[in-house]
Amino acid sequence: MPIGDDSYVFTGELYGNGYSVDNLTIDDNSSGIAGLFGAIGGQSGIHDLKINLAPKE
């Protein structure tokens, strides 16, 4: 389940401090929203965060 969707968008600031999310796997996109964040509000921000997807099998 991603962070935020059409009904409840993410409306904050996320400071990753250079960290990374490694081997992110998405195996369900039945909602049409796939990813770590599904919906981000216009004044929100994701900063200094790396997202590394897992290799496809």
N, C-alpha and C positions, 0 to 999 in steps of 0.2 A: 504494500500500500504506500504510494508516494506521499510526501508531505504536501498538503494542500490539494484542493480539487476545485471544480467549478462552483461549488457551494461555499467552501471555506478556503480562500486563498491564503498563502503564507504572506503575512504582512509585517515581518520583522527584518532584522539585520542578522546575518550569520557571518561571523568572522572565523574563518578556518585556521588562522594563525599558521599557515603553511602546511597543515596536515593534509592527508589524502584519504579518501575512501577507496580502498583497493578491492578488486575482484567483485565489483558490483554486478549482480546478475538480476535480470528482469525476465521473469518467466510467465507473467500474466499481464496482458494489456487489454483484457476484455472490457475495461472501462473506457478505453480509448486514450488513457493517460498512462504513460510509461516513463519512469525515470525516478531519480531520487526526489525531485520536486515536480509535482503535477501542475501546480499553478502558483505563480508568484505575483503579488500585488505590484502596482505601478511604482510605488515609493519604497519598495523593499529592495534588499540587496544581499547578494552572496559574494563574499570577498575572500580572496587568498585561500581557496579550497580547490584541491585537485580531485577529480573523479576518474578513476581508472576502471574501465569495464573489464569483466572477466573475458578471456578469449572464448570465441565461439567454438563449440565442439563439432 
